[in-house]
């Protein structure tokens, strides 16, 4: 295997080279020697991913996931044709496979002390070992003395970096090598406040409110901002007073007030009720998932299709992709969620 460049730009280049494999969701973590890549998630904590589970949009790291905690932050991007969520995160280094003098893992982007110097940990050009960033060269970790981690360089991060990442954000830790720069002690003290989690500039609130994804009564979730969604037949059954075609709507208990936005899912009548429902619902999910800022509320249909307690377990199989990929901007009747949960729980502890 060719030599691996573990720097930020090196990992970016690897993502470009293996872009097709990433988009095809191949297991390619071995290409980065199975090292974890650290990032800052949307609510301001460190988390980790392997190569193949992210790519870059410009300099912004895009996590590929179906984790229920991340999908509310989905940004419609290169994988818009799938139900996977792509989430902007902040690149925060790669595992060096080294530990400091008290057993803490060392990542690039950390601030450490080594041989009397305190600076940023990074890979310098094509060096085999990581080291401390100097002014025009690095002090490489070559086994001569212990390393002590002081913290990380992710102090006072600006939330705008989720939209436009500046890789120079961490360079302040090397300023001690510049004339008039801070002392090593001052750099270590500053880095210590972000030892276990990054710090953000004052006044920022990063946690996105989790919206409801099921309902008992449609009035609980249907607002003017949300889109009423329902199944309907494909063929017009008659014409209205204006000569427009009328379609039969498969929905229970629609609200009696005027809904501002609605979306119709045409349901063909070809004898394969569950198969047809699965096909058209999955097509709708792609449409909805590519519009993460819009919320869709599917009207209940249990009554109009006379779905009894036994048959419902067959019907809900048509909604498995919604459950599997945690599509949080599509709100469904609660009985679907519970039935899917029961099906997925069969045979599991």
Secondary structure, 3 states (H helix, E strand, C coil): CCCCCCCHHHHHHHHHHCHHHHHCCCCCHHHHCCCEEEEECCCCCEEEEECCCEEEECCEEEEEECCCCCHHHECCCCCCCCCCEEEEEEEEEEEEEEECCCCCEEECCEEEEECCEEEEEECCCCCCCCEEECCCCEEECCCCCCEEEEEECCCCECHHHHCCCCHHHHHHHHHHHCCCCCCHHHHHHHHHCCCCCCCECCCCCCCCCCCCCEECCHHHCCCCCCEEEEEEECCCCEECCCCCEECCEECCCCCCCCCCCEEEEEECCCCCHHHHHHHHHHHHHHHHHCCCCCCEEECCCCCCCCCCCCCHHHHHHHHHHHHHHCCCCEEEEHHHHHHHHHHHHCCCC
